[in-house]
Structure formats: structure tokens, C-alpha cells
Amino acid sequence: MNRGRTAVASVCGIAGLAAGLLVGVGGCASYETYPAVPKNIALNDPNTIAMTDCMVASLRWVASKYPPNGESMQEAALRTEPVPFAVNLPPKTGYRTYERVVDEVGRGAVPLSEESAGLPTYHVSYVRVRGDEAQVHIIRPVASLGAGPDGKAIPQEIKLQLRGGLKRWHVIGFREWAVGVAEIPELNYYHKPAQAGKPVKSTPVETAYVPNPPANATAGKTAPAPMPTDAPATAGAPE
């Protein structure tokens, strides 16, 4: 009897897992983690829809609550022009995902590159998506404290709890970690691939039509010998 119950439970568990995977494939819910965890079946691609949407919601929330220049949310809301800041997304993030994230985050966000490396930078250090719940860690610059001994902004890690999946992802809770102890993740610079050279349209050249000369019909043939002019007259038969 116990074996029967165990078998039924196993079948149900497998069916539930399969259904969960199907839902993830359909885009409604997913099972994803960054960075990758050993012996974990979760997806680790930061370019998926769930990962991208969670990063957008988290970066927008953190950049709004903790403006890059250290001013308050109220002061930032009165600004006519946003203060630019860089966004560092996980390795293997494609350039199209980078562009989509900073475009949807807005508020002056630009991709981290060699040109924007001097701007205040917000780093995505951790993403965990489980169905309609997610957890994202954002490391933000604490601009109000100035620069640290190394001349860089003092970092602080913010742990965010999100909910979404079937609905738009949004932050439902957060926790601030101690200032100055966060480890900056690997810098993943944004590089847009070089555009291929555009084809050059050829310009037609108008020229007068010159027909080929007619072929020489006698070419390659031996001309007949001319008839002699002093040939003797034919002798007639005797009468």
C-alpha cells in the first residue's frame, strides 16, 4: 500500500514538474537563476523575458529610491532633466537586452561602457525567478558618502522581493545590507556590433550600340581558280 502511494506521489511530482516546465516555456512563469548554481536545472540566460523584466523593475525601483547623485526622491522628482547613471548587467547579456533594459528603466540610465564607466553605476549581482516570485540584488552607489579610499563610490547591496509572472513584475519588499561590504560583480561592458557595409548601387553607363561586323562567308575556304582567257577553241568533228 505504501509502495502504491509512493508511486502515485512520484507520478504526480513528475507531472507537476512537467507542467511547471511547460508554463515556463510558455512565458507565464519560469525557473531561472543568475549566477548559475552547480547541479541546478534552472535556466541561467539573462536575456530571457522573465530575467529581463525582473532586472528592469528592480533597477527602476532602486534608482528611484536611491538617486545616483545622492539627493532625495523628492528633489529628484523636481528635476527637469534626469541625472545620468550606468547600468551593469550580468555577463552574456546581449546588446539588444542591454538596450531594452536601459530604455525601459529610463531616468537617465545608459549601458555600462568604456565611455560611461565614470558615471554612478548600478550593478545587477543576483537574479532568482521561481514562477511568479523573484529575488534580485542590486548594488547601488552611496553618493551621499562620497568616494572611498580607492576613489570609487561606496557600494551598498539592496535585496528586492518581486512578484509578477502572469502580471507585471513589481517590487513587494526590500532589505538594505551594510554599506561598504558589497562586492562589485564582473563588469560587463556594452558593445554594439559593427554594422556591415551598405551595398553600393551601381550606376548604369549608357553607350551607343555598335553591331558586330558580318562574318566573312569565305573565311577558311580556298577561292576557285580563275578561268583561263587563252583557252583553245574546241575542235569540231570533220565533215
DOVOVEX-641434 format. One line per field, with one value per residue (C-alpha): residue number from 0; x, y, z. Coordinates in nm, 2 decimals, padded with zeros to 4 digits, always signed. Layout:
// residues N
k NUM	...
xx X	...
yy Y	...
zz Z	...
//
This chain:
// residues 239
k 0	1	2	3	4	5	6	7	8	9	10	11	12	13	14	15	16	17	18	19	20	21	22	23	24	25	26	27	28	29	30	31	32	33	34	35	36	37	38	39	40	41	42	43	44	45	46	47	48	49	50	51	52	53	54	55	56	57	58	59	60	61	62	63	64	65	66	67	68	69	70	71	72	73	74	75	76	77	78	79	80	81	82	83	84	85	86	87	88	89	90	91	92	93	94	95	96	97	98	99	100	101	102	103	104	105	106	107	108	109	110	111	112	113	114	115	116	117	118	119	120	121	122	123	124	125	126	127	128	129	130	131	132	133	134	135	136	137	138	139	140	141	142	143	144	145	146	147	148	149	150	151	152	153	154	155	156	157	158	159	160	161	162	163	164	165	166	167	168	169	170	171	172	173	174	175	176	177	178	179	180	181	182	183	184	185	186	187	188	189	190	191	192	193	194	195	196	197	198	199	200	201	202	203	204	205	206	207	208	209	210	211	212	213	214	215	216	217	218	219	220	221	222	223	224	225	226	227	228	229	230	231	232	233	234	235	236	237	238
xx +00.00	+00.28	+00.46	+00.14	+00.11	+00.48	+00.44	+00.13	+00.32	+00.62	+00.39	+00.22	+00.55	+00.68	+00.35	+00.38	+00.74	+00.65	+00.36	+00.59	+00.84	+00.57	+00.44	+00.80	+00.84	+00.51	+00.65	+00.40	+00.63	+00.99	+01.27	+01.58	+01.89	+02.19	+02.47	+02.45	+02.43	+02.61	+02.38	+02.08	+01.84	+01.74	+01.80	+02.09	+02.03	+01.99	+01.83	+01.51	+01.19	+01.15	+01.51	+01.49	+01.16	+01.28	+01.60	+01.41	+01.16	+01.44	+01.68	+01.39	+01.29	+01.64	+01.74	+01.42	+01.46	+01.83	+01.91	+02.26	+02.37	+02.27	+01.97	+01.63	+01.34	+01.15	+01.44	+01.49	+01.12	+01.15	+01.43	+01.36	+01.65	+01.75	+02.10	+02.27	+02.39	+02.53	+02.38	+02.60	+02.41	+02.53	+02.78	+02.63	+02.37	+02.32	+02.34	+01.97	+01.88	+02.11	+01.93	+01.59	+01.67	+01.81	+01.53	+01.26	+01.44	+01.48	+01.56	+01.90	+02.01	+02.28	+02.46	+02.80	+03.07	+03.42	+03.27	+03.02	+03.25	+03.29	+02.92	+02.75	+02.69	+02.41	+02.51	+02.28	+02.45	+02.18	+01.85	+01.63	+01.30	+01.06	+00.72	+00.55	+00.81	+01.16	+01.45	+01.70	+02.01	+02.11	+02.44	+02.40	+02.65	+02.60	+02.67	+02.59	+02.91	+03.14	+03.42	+03.60	+03.98	+04.01	+03.84	+03.53	+03.17	+03.10	+02.86	+02.55	+02.36	+01.98	+01.79	+01.45	+01.15	+00.93	+00.60	+00.48	+00.48	+00.13	+00.12	+00.38	+00.68	+00.69	+00.88	+00.69	+00.97	+01.33	+01.62	+01.93	+02.26	+02.55	+02.72	+03.07	+03.08	+02.92	+03.15	+03.12	+03.04	+03.22	+03.20	+03.02	+03.07	+02.81	+02.94	+02.72	+02.84	+02.98	+02.73	+02.80	+02.89	+02.59	+02.58	+02.67	+02.42	+02.59	+02.52	+02.43	+02.65	+02.48	+02.68	+02.59	+02.51	+02.76	+02.66	+02.93	+03.06	+02.91	+03.11	+03.31	+03.14	+03.45	+03.67	+03.86	+03.77	+04.00	+03.89	+03.83	+04.09	+04.02	+03.91	+04.20	+04.14	+04.36	+04.20	+04.19	+03.86	+03.70	+03.78	+03.47	+03.41	+03.53	+03.26
yy +00.00	+00.24	+00.15	+00.24	+00.57	+00.64	+00.56	+00.78	+01.06	+01.02	+01.03	+01.34	+01.51	+01.44	+01.57	+01.88	+01.94	+01.89	+02.13	+02.38	+02.35	+02.39	+02.70	+02.84	+02.77	+02.95	+03.26	+03.28	+03.16	+03.03	+02.87	+03.08	+03.18	+03.40	+03.33	+02.97	+02.72	+02.38	+02.09	+02.32	+02.27	+02.64	+02.85	+03.09	+03.31	+03.69	+03.75	+03.57	+03.77	+03.69	+03.78	+04.10	+04.21	+04.15	+04.35	+04.64	+04.65	+04.63	+04.88	+05.13	+05.09	+05.13	+05.42	+05.60	+05.54	+05.60	+05.86	+05.84	+06.19	+06.14	+06.37	+06.27	+06.12	+06.45	+06.65	+06.41	+06.43	+06.81	+06.77	+06.87	+06.66	+06.32	+06.26	+06.00	+05.68	+05.35	+05.00	+04.69	+04.38	+04.01	+03.86	+03.71	+03.98	+04.06	+04.42	+04.42	+04.32	+04.59	+04.85	+04.73	+04.74	+05.09	+05.21	+05.08	+05.18	+05.54	+05.81	+05.87	+05.51	+05.42	+05.09	+05.04	+05.10	+05.24	+05.58	+05.57	+05.40	+05.72	+05.76	+05.63	+05.26	+05.02	+04.66	+04.35	+04.09	+03.82	+03.72	+03.43	+03.36	+03.10	+03.11	+03.43	+03.52	+03.66	+03.79	+04.05	+04.20	+04.55	+04.71	+05.09	+05.37	+05.56	+05.91	+06.09	+05.94	+06.05	+05.83	+05.56	+05.51	+05.37	+05.68	+05.49	+05.53	+05.33	+05.04	+04.91	+04.59	+04.61	+04.28	+04.30	+04.07	+04.08	+03.93	+03.90	+03.62	+03.64	+04.01	+04.29	+04.23	+04.48	+04.51	+04.40	+04.42	+04.51	+04.49	+04.71	+04.54	+04.71	+05.00	+04.93	+04.55	+04.46	+04.30	+04.46	+04.19	+04.14	+04.45	+04.36	+04.64	+04.71	+04.67	+04.71	+04.50	+04.70	+04.75	+04.57	+04.79	+04.90	+04.78	+05.05	+05.08	+05.06	+05.34	+05.22	+05.36	+05.44	+05.35	+05.35	+05.01	+04.90	+04.58	+04.33	+04.32	+04.04	+03.72	+03.66	+03.38	+03.28	+03.27	+02.94	+02.84	+02.82	+03.05	+02.87	+02.91	+03.17	+03.05	+03.09	+03.36	+03.20	+02.86	+02.69	+02.67	+02.32	+02.14	+02.04	+01.70	+01.65	+01.67
zz +00.00	+00.09	-00.24	-00.43	-00.26	-00.33	-00.69	-00.72	-00.55	-00.78	-01.09	-00.96	-00.88	-01.23	-01.38	-01.17	-01.28	-01.64	-01.61	-01.45	-01.73	-01.99	-01.81	-01.81	-02.18	-02.25	-02.08	-01.80	-01.53	-01.52	-01.32	-01.36	-01.16	-01.20	-01.13	-01.22	-00.93	-00.96	-01.01	-01.07	-01.36	-01.36	-01.67	-01.65	-01.95	-01.86	-02.20	-02.12	-02.08	-01.71	-01.62	-01.83	-01.68	-01.32	-01.38	-01.53	-01.24	-00.98	-01.14	-01.19	-00.82	-00.68	-00.90	-00.80	-00.42	-00.42	-00.69	-00.84	-00.71	-00.35	-00.35	-00.21	-00.40	-00.37	-00.50	-00.79	-00.88	-00.92	-01.18	-01.54	-01.66	-01.50	-01.37	-01.60	-01.45	-01.58	-01.55	-01.53	-01.64	-01.60	-01.84	-02.16	-02.17	-02.54	-02.67	-02.76	-02.40	-02.27	-02.49	-02.39	-02.01	-02.01	-02.23	-02.00	-01.68	-01.82	-01.57	-01.73	-01.75	-02.00	-02.06	-01.89	-02.14	-02.16	-02.22	-01.93	-01.68	-01.49	-01.41	-01.09	-01.16	-01.05	-01.07	-01.10	-00.89	-00.84	-01.00	-00.90	-01.06	-00.94	-01.10	-01.00	-00.74	-00.79	-00.59	-00.73	-00.57	-00.69	-00.58	-00.58	-00.53	-00.20	-00.34	-00.02	+00.14	-00.13	-00.26	-00.07	-00.02	-00.38	-00.52	-00.62	-00.49	-00.17	-00.26	-00.09	-00.18	-00.19	-00.18	-00.35	-00.35	-00.66	-00.77	-01.13	-01.39	-01.51	-01.41	-01.45	-01.22	-00.93	-00.60	-00.29	-00.03	+00.01	+00.26	+00.28	+00.36	+00.53	+00.35	+00.20	+00.22	-00.11	-00.37	-00.71	-00.97	-01.30	-01.53	-01.85	-02.09	-02.36	-02.72	-03.02	-03.31	-03.61	-03.89	-04.21	-04.51	-04.71	-05.07	-05.32	-05.60	-05.94	-06.19	-06.54	-06.82	-07.15	-07.46	-07.83	-07.97	-08.23	-08.41	-08.48	-08.84	-09.05	-09.06	-09.38	-09.56	-09.75	-09.45	-09.43	-09.79	-10.09	-10.38	-10.72	-10.98	-11.24	-11.59	-11.85	-12.11	-12.39	-12.38	-12.74	-12.91	-12.92	-13.25	-13.44	-13.59	-13.96	-14.22
//
